[in-house]
């Protein structure tokens, strides 16, 4: 059995997307459910691109948990690290849409953010063998909001560092998930000290570092091998080793931006696995890797749903070829 090259630890959930745009939570008449959760999205996107990935997280012993577990298995994601909580439900998050297509998180219905299964990931049940053999560990920061999952996250980091696994952290700031949002900046910055690669949106970069400059952020972190600052349609600014630059976003017909950032992360890691980390020192290769990641993110926006919209490697290659000749 070959072990996953990449492990993604964190939440898998159902996004309940408002069918009616421009409405308040109380005004929405119906919702459409889409599988989501940033680390799960990354694991699925990597698998579709051809890099073997595993997901580590916790779901409930409920219908939603069964559905999400089956989805991961159908895509081909290794689910050895998925835990099932006997009483806490699988997380559902309600998402409102503005008339311009922007999404805002409207909470968790009648439940508190601390009530869901992903808040109770057990450190004692982590798949140690997988963490010993992986090349990358991908983390978000939402697990820091919950004591049990925070402890599991700390153990996963320790194991990863012990076995020279590269760590990529996507900040993915979502205040609605935090019982005390004011605790987030310090906890997130402590986590980032462990990162080899950091991915942030421009807003997150300003919030945590008072700058959108990836080189300046890399200098503040001190030991980082790469900082990626994304701006949606504004493309990506990057600092990879000694290489700094900006790659514009691709122009596509956008239907749904859900999960585009997660697909970008998957595209980046997939290419680093293909090309080798040492080649990030070469300016042209570093730029090509970011272009590829941008393409994976862009293609994900052309269909509804984060996971259902993710492209295969062949689709990304065809898209990039068309961009070259047009």
C-alpha positions as CSV (number, residue, x, y, z in Angstrom):
1,X,0.0,0.0,0.0
2,X,1.4,3.4,-0.9
3,X,0.9,6.1,1.8
4,X,-0.6,9.5,0.9
5,X,2.0,12.0,-0.1
6,X,-0.2,14.8,1.4
7,X,-2.3,14.8,4.6
8,X,-5.0,17.5,5.1
9,X,-6.1,18.0,8.7
10,X,-9.2,19.9,9.8
11,X,-12.9,20.2,9.1
12,X,-15.2,18.6,6.6
13,X,-18.8,19.9,6.6
14,X,-21.9,20.8,4.6
15,X,-22.2,24.4,3.3
16,X,-25.9,25.2,3.3
17,X,-26.0,27.8,0.5
18,X,-29.0,30.2,0.3
19,X,-31.0,29.7,-2.8
20,X,-32.3,33.2,-2.6
21,X,-29.7,36.0,-3.1
22,X,-29.7,39.3,-1.3
23,X,-31.9,37.9,1.6
24,X,-31.3,37.8,5.4
25,X,-31.1,34.4,7.2
26,X,-34.7,34.8,8.3
27,X,-35.9,35.6,4.7
28,X,-34.2,32.7,3.0
29,X,-36.8,30.1,1.9
30,X,-34.6,27.2,0.9
31,X,-31.0,26.0,1.0
32,X,-28.8,23.8,-1.2
33,X,-26.3,21.6,0.6
34,X,-22.7,21.3,-0.8
35,X,-19.8,19.3,0.7
36,X,-17.1,21.6,2.0
37,X,-14.5,22.4,4.6
38,X,-11.1,23.8,3.4
39,X,-8.8,20.8,4.3
40,X,-11.3,18.3,2.8
41,X,-11.5,20.4,-0.3
42,X,-7.7,20.4,-0.7
43,X,-7.5,16.6,-0.2
44,X,-10.1,16.1,-2.9
45,X,-8.6,18.5,-5.3
46,X,-5.1,16.9,-4.9
47,X,-6.6,13.5,-5.5
48,X,-8.3,14.6,-8.7
49,X,-5.0,16.2,-9.9
50,X,-3.2,12.8,-9.3
51,X,-1.4,13.4,-6.0
52,X,-2.4,10.8,-3.4
53,X,-3.9,12.6,-0.4
54,X,-5.5,11.7,2.9
55,X,-8.0,13.5,5.2
56,X,-7.8,13.7,9.0
57,X,-10.9,15.0,10.8
58,X,-14.0,14.1,12.8
59,X,-17.6,13.7,11.7
60,X,-20.7,12.6,13.5
61,X,-22.4,9.2,13.5
62,X,-25.1,10.7,11.4
63,X,-26.4,10.8,7.8
64,X,-24.3,13.9,6.9
65,X,-21.2,12.2,8.2
66,X,-21.9,9.0,6.2
67,X,-22.5,11.2,3.1
68,X,-19.2,13.1,3.5
69,X,-17.2,9.9,4.2
70,X,-18.6,8.3,1.1
71,X,-17.8,11.3,-1.0
72,X,-14.1,11.2,0.2
73,X,-13.9,7.5,-0.6
74,X,-15.6,8.0,-4.0
75,X,-13.0,10.7,-4.9
76,X,-10.2,8.4,-3.8
77,X,-9.1,10.2,-0.7
78,X,-7.5,8.1,2.1
79,X,-9.9,8.1,5.0
80,X,-7.8,6.2,7.6
81,X,-7.6,9.4,9.7
82,X,-11.4,10.1,9.8
83,X,-12.8,9.8,13.3
84,X,-16.5,9.4,14.1
85,X,-18.0,11.1,17.2
86,X,-20.8,9.1,18.9
87,X,-23.0,12.1,19.8
88,X,-21.8,15.4,18.3
89,X,-23.3,16.1,14.8
90,X,-21.4,16.7,11.6
91,X,-21.1,20.5,11.0
92,X,-23.5,22.4,8.8
93,X,-22.8,26.1,8.2
94,X,-25.3,28.5,6.6
95,X,-24.1,30.7,3.9
96,X,-25.9,33.8,2.6
97,X,-25.3,35.3,-0.9
98,X,-25.4,39.0,-1.8
99,X,-26.8,40.3,-5.1
100,X,-23.2,40.7,-6.3
101,X,-22.4,37.0,-5.5
102,X,-20.4,37.6,-2.3
103,X,-20.8,35.0,0.4
104,X,-21.2,35.6,4.1
105,X,-21.3,33.0,6.9
106,X,-24.6,33.2,8.8
107,X,-23.8,30.7,11.6
108,X,-24.9,27.2,12.5
109,X,-28.7,27.4,12.9
110,X,-29.7,26.6,16.5
111,X,-26.3,25.0,17.5
112,X,-23.2,26.7,18.9
113,X,-19.9,26.5,17.0
114,X,-18.5,24.3,19.8
115,X,-21.2,21.6,19.4
116,X,-20.0,19.9,16.2
117,X,-17.9,16.7,15.8
118,X,-15.0,18.5,14.2
119,X,-14.4,20.3,17.5
120,X,-13.6,16.9,19.2
121,X,-10.7,15.5,17.1
122,X,-8.8,13.1,19.4
123,X,-5.0,13.4,19.4
124,X,-4.7,9.8,20.6
125,X,-6.5,8.5,17.5
126,X,-4.3,10.3,14.9
127,X,-3.0,8.1,12.1
128,X,0.7,8.1,13.3
129,X,2.0,5.9,10.5
130,X,0.5,8.2,7.8
131,X,2.1,11.2,9.4
132,X,5.5,9.4,9.5
133,X,5.4,8.8,5.8
134,X,3.8,11.9,4.3
135,X,5.6,14.7,2.4
136,X,3.2,17.5,3.2
137,X,0.8,18.3,6.1
138,X,-1.9,20.9,5.2
139,X,-3.6,22.7,8.0
140,X,-6.2,25.5,8.4
141,X,-6.6,27.5,11.6
142,X,-10.2,26.8,12.5
143,X,-9.3,23.8,14.7
144,X,-7.4,26.2,17.0
145,X,-10.8,27.4,18.3
146,X,-11.6,24.1,20.0
147,X,-9.5,22.6,22.9
148,X,-9.6,19.0,21.8
149,X,-8.9,19.7,18.1
150,X,-6.2,22.2,19.1
151,X,-4.5,19.4,21.1
152,X,-4.7,17.0,18.1
153,X,-3.3,19.7,15.8
154,X,-0.4,20.3,18.1
155,X,0.4,16.5,18.2
156,X,0.1,16.3,14.4
157,X,2.6,19.3,14.1
158,X,5.0,17.6,16.4
159,X,4.9,14.3,14.5
160,X,5.3,16.2,11.2
161,X,8.3,18.1,12.4
162,X,9.8,14.9,13.8
163,X,9.6,13.2,10.4
164,X,10.6,16.2,8.3
165,X,7.1,16.6,6.8
166,X,6.7,20.0,5.1
167,X,3.8,22.0,6.7
168,X,1.6,24.3,4.7
169,X,-0.9,26.5,6.6
170,X,-3.8,28.3,5.0
171,X,-5.0,31.0,7.4
172,X,-8.7,30.7,6.2
173,X,-10.0,33.2,8.8
174,X,-13.6,32.6,9.6
175,X,-14.6,34.6,12.8
176,X,-18.0,32.8,13.0
177,X,-16.3,29.5,13.9
178,X,-14.5,31.0,16.9
179,X,-16.3,31.2,20.3
180,X,-13.8,34.0,21.3
181,X,-12.6,35.6,18.0
182,X,-10.3,37.9,19.9
183,X,-8.1,34.9,20.8
184,X,-7.5,34.1,17.1
185,X,-4.6,36.4,16.1
186,X,-2.3,35.2,18.8
187,X,-3.1,31.5,18.3
188,X,-2.8,31.8,14.5
189,X,0.5,33.6,14.7
190,X,1.8,30.9,17.1
191,X,0.7,28.2,14.6
192,X,2.4,30.0,11.7
193,X,5.8,29.7,13.4
194,X,5.6,26.0,12.5
195,X,4.8,26.6,8.8
196,X,7.2,26.0,5.9
197,X,4.6,27.5,3.5
198,X,1.9,30.0,4.3
199,X,-1.1,31.0,2.2
200,X,-3.2,34.0,3.1
201,X,-5.7,36.3,1.4
202,X,-4.8,40.0,1.1
203,X,-7.2,40.8,3.9
204,X,-5.7,38.1,6.2
205,X,-2.2,39.4,5.4
206,X,-3.2,42.9,6.4
207,X,-5.0,41.7,9.5
208,X,-2.1,39.6,10.9
209,X,1.0,41.4,9.5
210,X,-0.1,44.9,8.5
211,X,1.2,44.3,4.9
212,X,0.2,42.5,1.7
213,X,3.9,42.0,0.7
214,X,4.8,38.3,0.8
215,X,8.5,39.1,1.1
216,X,7.9,41.3,4.2
217,X,5.7,38.5,5.7
218,X,8.4,35.9,5.0
219,X,10.9,38.2,6.7
220,X,8.6,38.5,9.8
221,X,8.1,34.7,10.0
222,X,11.9,34.3,9.7
223,X,12.1,30.7,8.6
224,X,9.4,30.3,5.9
225,X,10.2,28.7,2.5
226,X,7.2,30.3,0.9
227,X,4.5,32.9,1.4
228,X,1.5,33.1,-1.0
229,X,-0.8,36.1,-0.8
230,X,-3.9,35.7,-3.0
231,X,-6.4,38.3,-4.1
232,X,-9.0,36.4,-6.1
233,X,-9.4,38.1,-9.4
234,X,-6.3,40.1,-8.5
235,X,-4.1,37.0,-8.8
236,X,-1.3,36.0,-6.5
237,X,1.8,37.6,-5.1
238,X,4.4,35.2,-3.9
239,X,7.8,34.9,-2.2
240,X,9.3,31.4,-2.8
241,X,12.9,31.2,-1.5
242,X,14.7,34.2,-3.2
243,X,12.0,34.5,-5.8
244,X,9.3,37.2,-5.5
245,X,6.7,38.0,-8.1
246,X,3.1,38.4,-9.1
247,X,1.0,36.2,-11.4
248,X,-2.3,37.5,-12.7
249,X,-5.5,35.6,-12.4
250,X,-7.0,33.9,-15.4
251,X,-10.2,35.5,-16.8
252,X,-13.0,32.9,-16.7
253,X,-16.8,32.9,-16.5
254,X,-17.3,32.7,-12.7
255,X,-20.3,30.8,-11.4
256,X,-19.3,30.1,-7.8
257,X,-16.1,31.1,-6.0
258,X,-16.6,28.5,-3.3
259,X,-13.4,26.5,-2.7
260,X,-11.3,28.4,-5.3
261,X,-8.6,29.2,-2.7
262,X,-8.5,25.5,-1.6
263,X,-8.0,24.4,-5.2
264,X,-5.2,27.0,-5.5
265,X,-3.5,25.4,-2.5
266,X,-4.0,21.9,-4.1
267,X,-2.6,23.1,-7.4
268,X,0.5,24.6,-5.7
269,X,1.3,21.4,-3.6
270,X,0.6,19.1,-6.6
271,X,3.2,21.0,-8.6
272,X,5.7,21.1,-5.8
273,X,5.4,17.4,-5.5
274,X,5.9,17.0,-9.2
275,X,8.7,19.5,-9.6
276,X,10.5,19.1,-6.3
277,X,10.9,21.8,-3.6
278,X,14.5,22.6,-4.6
279,X,13.2,23.8,-8.0
280,X,11.3,26.6,-6.3
281,X,14.7,28.4,-6.3
282,X,14.4,28.7,-10.1
283,X,12.5,31.8,-10.9
284,X,10.7,30.4,-14.0
285,X,9.6,27.2,-12.3
286,X,8.4,29.2,-9.3
287,X,6.3,31.3,-11.6
288,X,5.0,28.3,-13.5
289,X,3.9,26.7,-10.3
290,X,1.9,29.7,-9.3
291,X,0.3,29.9,-12.8
292,X,-0.7,26.3,-12.5
293,X,-2.2,26.9,-9.0
294,X,-4.1,30.0,-10.4
295,X,-5.5,27.8,-13.2
296,X,-6.8,25.1,-10.8
297,X,-8.4,27.9,-8.7
298,X,-9.9,29.6,-11.8
299,X,-11.4,26.4,-13.2
300,X,-13.1,25.6,-9.8
301,X,-15.0,28.9,-10.1
302,X,-16.7,27.9,-13.4
303,X,-19.1,25.4,-11.8
304,X,-21.2,25.3,-8.6
305,X,-19.9,23.6,-5.5
306,X,-16.3,23.4,-4.3
307,X,-15.5,19.7,-4.7
308,X,-17.8,18.9,-7.7
309,X,-16.1,21.7,-9.7
310,X,-12.5,20.7,-9.1
311,X,-10.6,19.9,-12.4
312,X,-8.5,17.0,-13.3
313,X,-4.8,17.4,-14.3
314,X,-5.8,16.8,-18.0
315,X,-8.4,19.7,-17.8
316,X,-5.8,22.0,-16.2
317,X,-3.2,21.1,-18.9
318,X,-5.8,21.7,-21.7
319,X,-6.8,25.1,-20.1
320,X,-3.2,26.3,-19.8
321,X,-2.5,25.2,-23.4
322,X,-5.4,27.2,-24.7
323,X,-4.2,30.2,-22.7
324,X,-0.8,29.9,-24.4
325,X,-2.1,29.8,-27.9
326,X,-4.9,32.4,-27.5
